[in-house]
Amino acid sequence: MLIITGASGKLGGLVVEALQRLVTADQIGVSVRDPEKLTDLAARGVRVRRGDYEDADSLRHAWEGASRVLGVCSGWGQNDTVSP
């Protein structure tokens, strides 16, 4: 399973969208501070779990079963696309 952090942000959301074109939803998990923001992803089969960098136990749970964790963060920019 590929775990994406920051999926509720602009860049993280674009990364998840790009991944969904490459792998099935059950191979994607997201780690976010507020899972309620991503109920739409959960409904499409993406695993959504709470993961907060200030709470190590939440990260262990959110990243459980991961083969890879992709930490996505962004600064400033105007782009609305990502390239795989």
N, C-alpha and C positions, 0 to 999 in steps of 0.2 A: 504494500500500500504506500502511495505517495502522500505525504502530509504537507499541506501548504499552510504557513502562518500568514497572518495579515489578509486573509481572504475577504474580510468585510470592507477592506479599503479599495480604492480605485485600481491600483496596480495589481494587488492580490486577486481581486475579482476577475481582472482580465487574464491573469495567469490560469486561474481555474477554468475559465471559459475555453482558453486555448487547449488545456489538458483534456477537456471533455471531448474535443475533436480527435484526440489521439488515443485515449484509453477509455474504458467503460467507467461509469460513475462509481461502481463498487470498488474500483482501484484507487479512488481519490478520497482523502480525508482532509478536513480543514480544522485548524486550531485557532479559535477566536475568543476574545474576552467575553463577548455577548452572543451566545448561540442563537438567541431569538432573532437576531438580525438576518440570519441565513436559513430560515425555515423553508424558503423556496429551494435552496440547494438540497436540503435534507429530503424534501418531497421528491426530488429527482434521483435520489439514491446515493448522494454524496454523504459520507459520514461527517457529521458536524459535532465537535466536542469543544467544551470550554477549555481554554488554555491561556493562562495568564503568566507572564514572565516573572511576576512577583509571588507566584505560588507554585513551587516546584512540584508538589503533588498533582496539581492540575495538569502540568505539562507531561508528567509521566503517564497519566491517564489518557490525555489527548493524543500522545504520540505512540501509544501502545500498538504493537503490530506493524510499525512503520518499517519499510525497507529503506526509505529516504525521507528526510525532512528538508523542505525548501523554505527558508526564512525569507519572506518577501517584505521589503519595506521600501518606501520611496521618499524622495524629497520633493522637489518642485519640478514641474514640467507641464507641457501642453499636450503630450501625445495621448491618444485614445486607443492605441493598438499595441500589441506585443507580437514579436515574431518567435515562433518555436525554435 
